[in-house]
Amino acid sequence: MAQQGRAVFSFPDPVNEVAARLVAAGVVVMSGLALGLAQPWLLVPLTYGFWARVLTGPTLSPLGQLATRLGPKLLPVAPRPVPGPPKRFAQAIGAALSTAALLAWSLSGWGVARFVLVPLIAAAALEAGLGLCLGCKIFSLLMRVGVIPERVCLQCADLGRRPQAVA
C-alpha cells in the first residue's frame, strides 16, 4: 500500500517544518493535559503516535494526519522543507521518552512517569514555539562525531547543499 507515491512504512524526506511544529504543539497539549490533569492514560495515544510517526511518518499517526492535512489549510504559511532523517531521529527520542513514561506508569505508578514527561514537554515546546528541534541538534552532533554515517542524510552532511539565506 502506498500513499502519494510513498510506501506506508517510510518516513518523508523532506519534511514540512510547519507540519512538524504543529505535531510538536499537539505533543505539548497532549502531554500537558496528561500531566496537568493527572490523566496517565493519555500516555497510550501519545506513545502510539510517536511510534507511528517513527515508522510511517504521518501516515498512521492521527496527529501527523491533522498536521499535514489540516495545518496547511488553517495556516497561511508556505511549506518549509527540511531534511527528514533528523526529524525522524527526534520522533524516535520522543518514542523512547513516551515509552519510558508509559512503562514507568505501568510498573511504578504515575509519580515516576510524570517526571519522564517533563523533558518531553520541554523539547516539544521548543520545537513548536521556537522551531528549535533538540533531537535534530543531537542528530547533527552525532553526525559530526561519526556515530551517524553521512549516507543517512547527505543534505545534513553537506551544509553547502542547503540554500543560503538571503541577508
C-alpha positions as CSV (number, residue, x, y, z in Angstrom):
1,M,0.0,0.0,0.0
2,A,1.3,3.4,-0.8
3,Q,0.2,7.0,0.0
4,Q,1.0,9.7,-2.5
5,G,3.8,7.6,-4.1
6,R,5.4,6.8,-0.7
7,A,5.5,3.4,1.0
8,V,3.5,3.2,4.2
9,F,6.5,2.1,6.2
10,S,8.7,5.0,5.3
11,F,9.5,8.5,6.6
12,P,9.1,11.5,4.4
13,D,12.2,13.3,3.2
14,P,12.0,16.2,3.1
15,V,9.6,17.1,5.9
16,N,7.5,20.2,6.1
17,E,8.8,22.1,9.1
18,V,5.5,23.8,9.6
19,A,3.7,20.4,10.0
20,A,6.5,19.2,12.3
21,R,5.9,22.2,14.5
22,L,2.2,21.6,14.6
23,V,2.8,18.0,15.6
24,A,5.1,19.2,18.4
25,A,2.3,21.6,19.5
26,G,0.0,18.6,19.7
27,V,2.5,16.7,21.8
28,V,2.8,19.7,24.2
29,V,-1.0,19.8,24.5
30,M,-1.5,16.0,25.0
31,S,1.5,15.7,27.4
32,G,0.4,18.9,29.2
33,L,-3.1,17.5,29.7
34,A,-1.7,14.2,30.9
35,L,0.5,16.0,33.4
36,G,-1.8,18.8,34.4
37,L,-5.0,16.8,34.8
38,A,-3.2,13.7,36.1
39,Q,-4.5,11.6,33.3
40,P,-1.8,9.0,32.7
41,W,-3.9,7.0,30.2
42,L,-3.1,9.8,27.7
43,L,0.4,8.2,27.6
44,V,-1.1,5.4,25.5
45,P,-2.1,7.5,22.4
46,L,0.9,9.8,22.9
47,T,3.3,6.8,22.7
48,Y,1.4,5.2,19.8
49,G,1.6,8.5,17.9
50,F,5.4,8.7,18.3
51,W,5.9,5.1,17.2
52,A,3.5,5.6,14.3
53,R,5.5,8.7,13.2
54,V,8.9,7.0,13.5
55,L,7.7,4.0,11.5
56,T,5.4,5.7,8.9
57,G,5.8,9.5,9.1
58,P,2.3,11.0,9.3
59,T,0.6,8.0,7.6
60,L,-0.6,6.1,10.7
61,S,-0.4,9.0,13.1
62,P,-3.7,10.8,13.9
63,L,-1.7,13.9,15.0
64,G,0.5,13.6,11.9
65,Q,-2.5,13.4,9.7
66,L,-4.0,16.5,11.3
67,A,-0.8,18.5,11.0
68,T,-0.2,17.5,7.3
69,R,-3.8,17.7,6.1
70,L,-5.5,20.4,8.1
71,G,-2.4,22.5,9.0
72,P,-1.8,23.9,5.6
73,K,-5.5,24.7,5.2
74,L,-5.7,26.5,8.5
75,L,-2.4,28.3,8.5
76,P,-1.5,30.6,5.6
77,V,2.2,29.7,5.9
78,A,4.3,28.3,3.0
79,P,5.7,24.9,3.5
80,R,9.3,24.8,4.6
81,P,11.1,21.6,3.5
82,V,13.8,20.3,5.9
83,P,15.7,17.0,5.8
84,G,13.7,14.1,7.1
85,P,16.3,11.9,8.9
86,P,16.9,14.4,11.8
87,K,13.1,14.8,12.3
88,R,12.7,11.0,12.4
89,F,15.5,10.8,14.9
90,A,13.7,13.4,17.0
91,Q,10.5,11.4,16.8
92,A,12.5,8.3,17.9
93,I,13.7,10.2,21.0
94,G,10.0,11.1,21.7
95,A,9.1,7.5,21.2
96,A,11.7,6.4,23.7
97,L,10.6,9.0,26.3
98,S,6.9,8.4,25.9
99,T,7.5,4.6,26.1
100,A,9.6,5.1,29.2
101,A,6.8,7.2,30.8
102,L,4.2,4.5,29.8
103,L,6.4,1.8,31.3
104,A,7.0,3.8,34.4
105,W,3.3,4.4,34.9
106,S,2.6,0.7,34.3
107,L,5.3,-0.6,36.7
108,S,5.7,2.2,39.3
109,G,2.7,4.5,39.0
110,W,2.1,8.0,37.9
111,G,4.6,9.6,40.2
112,V,7.6,8.4,38.3
113,A,6.0,8.7,34.9
114,R,5.2,12.4,35.2
115,F,8.9,13.2,35.7
116,V,9.7,11.5,32.4
117,L,7.2,13.7,30.7
118,V,8.9,16.9,31.7
119,P,11.8,16.7,29.2
120,L,9.4,15.6,26.5
121,I,7.2,18.6,27.0
122,A,10.2,20.9,27.1
123,A,11.6,19.6,23.9
124,A,8.3,19.6,22.1
125,A,7.6,23.2,23.3
126,L,11.0,24.4,22.0
127,E,10.1,22.8,18.6
128,A,6.6,24.1,18.5
129,G,7.3,27.6,19.7
130,L,10.7,28.4,18.5
131,G,11.4,25.9,15.8
132,L,14.3,24.6,17.9
133,C,14.5,20.8,17.4
134,L,16.7,19.3,20.1
135,G,16.6,15.9,18.5
136,C,17.8,17.5,15.3
137,K,20.7,19.1,17.2
138,I,21.6,15.8,18.7
139,F,21.4,14.2,15.3
140,S,23.8,16.8,13.9
141,L,26.2,16.3,16.7
142,L,26.2,12.5,16.3
143,M,26.9,13.0,12.5
144,R,29.8,15.3,13.3
145,V,31.4,12.8,15.6
146,G,30.8,9.9,13.2
147,V,28.2,7.9,15.1
148,I,25.6,8.5,12.4
149,P,27.1,8.0,8.9
150,E,26.9,10.7,6.3
151,R,24.9,8.5,4.0
152,V,21.9,8.7,6.4
153,C,21.4,12.3,5.5
154,L,23.6,13.7,2.7
155,Q,22.0,17.1,2.9
156,C,22.8,17.2,6.6
157,A,26.4,16.1,6.0
158,D,27.0,18.8,3.3
159,L,25.7,22.1,4.6
160,G,26.8,23.6,1.3
161,R,23.9,21.8,-0.4
162,R,21.4,23.8,1.6
163,P,20.1,27.0,0.1
164,Q,21.7,30.0,1.6
165,A,19.5,32.5,3.4
166,V,19.4,35.9,1.8
167,A,20.7,38.6,4.2
